[in-house]
Amino acid sequence: MRTPTGLLLCAFLLAFFASPSPAHASEERIMGNTVVEEGKTVENISTVWGDVRVEGEVEGDVHSAFGDVEVYGPVGGDVDAGFGDAYIDAPVGGDVDVGHGDVKLGSGARLGEEISLGNGSFYPHQEAVFGNVETAGMASEFDDEVSLLGAVSDILGWAVMTLMLVAAAVLLAVAAPRPLRAATRSLEASPGRSFVIGLGSLPVAIILSILLVVTVVGGLLLFLLWPAYFALLFFGLLVASYFLGRKVVLAVGRYRAGDAMAAAVGAVIVAVVLLIPVLGVLVLIALTLLGTGASVSALLSRWRPGASRAAPRVTYTSYEDYLRDRPDG
């Protein structure tokens, strides 16, 4: 959907599927916030992308892969938050497992089993009752002493992630320079349009997933859609990294440094940005959407009707040649 009306429709449908809704006997959702209203009892409740709020009672487990979990009513099973915070102010019969987020316990929290905390902090109320707490990765406020081993592990993890990102960016610049330059030129020419297209790609992918689920053959294609979409997002991140790196290379006057150098510099910049708490993740998402939208825009410009009959487009041997040839350059 390339028109503004289509994008608005996608945003409307995304808001519809993401809106909170009362849970039933046992609710499992792919998208959307889920609420167990006060006075209601359900067996299990889970969502892949969305928040979970328990005000009533859950006999089994509570799970959210990408979202926060708030528990104000009793839970008989486990509470699991993969990427999100967990706030508990009620009895929980099972374990509490949070991968990347904080765990906060209110005065009414009564936890008899184990609390597993990955990268995040632990904030227990002084009246809360809980058992063993296992932490890994970043330090927890439950233990005032920062683990040296955990700090070294975080640094090594960041370094390995940075090297992998640099390697992927350099490999793309060497193996596929033309698509990389085309997407970068699109980002340079229309950053706002690129961001809108990138932002609209998510609801489009969700709508396609829903349409594929209702068909037998489409259900099989669903397993190909999301890996392809995540590959597109990663390509978009590499495009944005190359764009930033090329800006730095041009700013310091290294015109002949090459695409590989620009890609490596941009990847390092993105990795450093990730070190900024909270804001770093938001910047990463924005850069990914920018690059994704620019990639889609560059691809659509080649497929638009009449493109083959139009005058041949000028090709450039380097990104610097394109910048120097721009009227406002």
Protein Blocks (a to p, Z undefined) as FASTA:
>chain_A
ZZfklmmmmmmmmmmmmpccdddfbdcdfbdcddddehiacfbdcdfbdcdddfbbcfbb
cddfbdcdddfbdcfbdcddfbdcddddbdcfbdcddfbdcddddfklccfbdcddfbdc
ddddfkbccdddddehjadfklmbacfklmmmmmmmmmmmmmmmmmmmmmmmmmmmmlmm
mmmmmmmmmmmlmmmmmmmmmmmmmmmmmmmmmpmklmmmmmmmmmmmmmmmmmmmmmmm
mmmmmmmmmmnopaknojklmmmmmmmmmmmmmmpghjlmmmmmmmmmmmmmmmmmmmmm
mmpghklmmccddddfbfklmmmmpmkZZ
